[in-house]
């Protein structure tokens, strides 16, 4: 369990770095939605983007995570 937590944290940091390298708003949008439970319109205001753009950022975050896991298994 402790080893799994360490590995999960390392994976998260690696994925976060990939997101930040592309656009820092990607990770921020994902975290606000998934970790903080914010609504899309709240995230849009916070990031100063449109609601459709928030959906795009979140979708990109998920794609980056999926790509990372596919390449690191």
C-alpha positions as CSV (number, residue, x, y, z in Angstrom):
1,X,0.0,0.0,0.0
2,X,2.7,2.5,0.9
3,X,4.6,1.6,-2.3
4,X,1.5,2.0,-4.3
5,X,0.9,5.5,-2.8
6,X,4.4,6.5,-3.7
7,X,4.1,5.2,-7.2
8,X,0.7,7.0,-7.7
9,X,2.2,10.2,-6.4
10,X,5.2,9.9,-8.8
11,X,2.8,9.2,-11.7
12,X,0.7,12.2,-10.8
13,X,3.7,14.5,-10.8
14,X,4.9,13.1,-14.1
15,X,1.5,13.6,-15.7
16,X,1.2,17.0,-14.2
17,X,4.5,18.0,-15.6
18,X,3.4,17.0,-19.1
19,X,0.2,19.0,-18.7
20,X,2.0,22.0,-17.5
21,X,4.5,21.8,-20.4
22,X,1.7,22.0,-22.8
23,X,-0.6,24.5,-21.1
24,X,-0.8,25.1,-17.3
25,X,-4.5,25.6,-17.6
26,X,-4.9,21.9,-18.5
27,X,-3.9,20.6,-15.0
28,X,-5.6,23.5,-13.3
29,X,-8.9,22.9,-15.0
30,X,-8.7,19.1,-14.3
31,X,-7.9,19.6,-10.7
32,X,-10.6,22.2,-10.1
33,X,-13.2,19.9,-11.7
34,X,-12.1,16.5,-10.4
35,X,-10.4,17.3,-7.1
36,X,-12.3,20.4,-5.9
37,X,-15.6,19.6,-7.5
38,X,-16.0,23.0,-9.1
39,X,-18.6,23.6,-11.8
40,X,-17.5,24.3,-15.4
41,X,-18.8,27.9,-15.3
42,X,-16.8,28.5,-12.1
43,X,-13.6,27.1,-13.7
44,X,-14.2,29.2,-16.8
45,X,-14.4,32.3,-14.7
46,X,-11.3,31.4,-12.7
47,X,-9.2,30.6,-15.8
48,X,-10.8,33.4,-17.9
49,X,-11.8,31.1,-20.7
50,X,-15.1,29.9,-22.1
51,X,-17.1,27.0,-20.8
52,X,-16.4,24.9,-24.0
53,X,-12.7,25.6,-23.5
54,X,-12.9,24.2,-20.0
55,X,-14.3,21.0,-21.5
56,X,-11.5,20.9,-24.0
57,X,-8.8,21.4,-21.3
58,X,-10.3,18.6,-19.2
59,X,-10.5,16.3,-22.2
60,X,-6.9,17.0,-23.0
61,X,-5.9,16.3,-19.3
62,X,-7.5,12.9,-19.6
63,X,-5.8,12.2,-22.9
64,X,-2.4,13.1,-21.5
65,X,-3.0,10.8,-18.5
66,X,-4.1,8.0,-20.8
67,X,-1.1,8.5,-23.2
68,X,1.3,8.5,-20.2
69,X,-0.1,5.3,-18.8
70,X,0.0,3.6,-22.2
71,X,3.6,4.6,-22.7
72,X,4.7,3.7,-19.1
73,X,3.3,0.2,-18.5
